[in-house]
Amino acid sequence: MPDPLTTRDDTTEIRTKEEAAVLAYDTLTDAGHESVATSMPHRTRSTWIVPATSDDGTWRVHIDPRTGKTRVVEART
């Protein structure tokens, strides 16, 4: 069984900042995090990066814009 904080196998194209923020929020809440707040997503050539915080940490959710696949990385502060 895959780790919900590592990947998400959605196949939905992500075109806007709003879609990226919602997907990042959903990814973290689906993994059991509470009080999730996302910051302004930004796009690089090959990924959306969405900074986020929750009660138990600071995260960066990387999203493939073509497939909607996610990868969550704990941000070191």
WOTASUL-V892405 format. One record per helix or strand of 3 or more residues. SS is the DSSP state (hx for helix, st for strand). FROM is the first residue (numbers start at 0). TO is the last residue. If there is no record, write none. Layout:
ss=(SS,SS)
from=(FROM,FROM)
to=(TO,TO)
//
This chain:
ss=(hx,st,st,st)
from=(16,47,56,69)
to=(29,53,62,73)
//
